[in-house]
Amino acid sequence: MEEWTKQVVAEFGLDSAALDQTVVLDIAKDVAHGVARPAAPLTTFLVGVAVGRGMSLSEAAVTVTAMAAGWAEGNGLQTESNHK
């Protein structure tokens, strides 16, 4: 996965320092578990759009993680965060 990511970053001429792979994967995990699996790639795309428009990745991550937790709680789903 690391080599793939390097190639995509290079192909698009992106700054690899702007990518925090752990944060992006955590967003996908939280959304997949708290909302629905198909929502994970769509949400990470939307986070990318928001970051491209000037929002910081950390701010977007906090926002989406809170939204996913609220979604899970609002729909009566039990997530790992509900048990802590």
Secondary structure, DSSP 8 states (H G I E B T S, - for coil): -HHHHHHHHHHHT--GGG--HHHHHHHHHHHHHHT-TTHHHHHHHHHHHHHHTT--HHHHHHHHHHHHHHHHHHTT---GGGG-
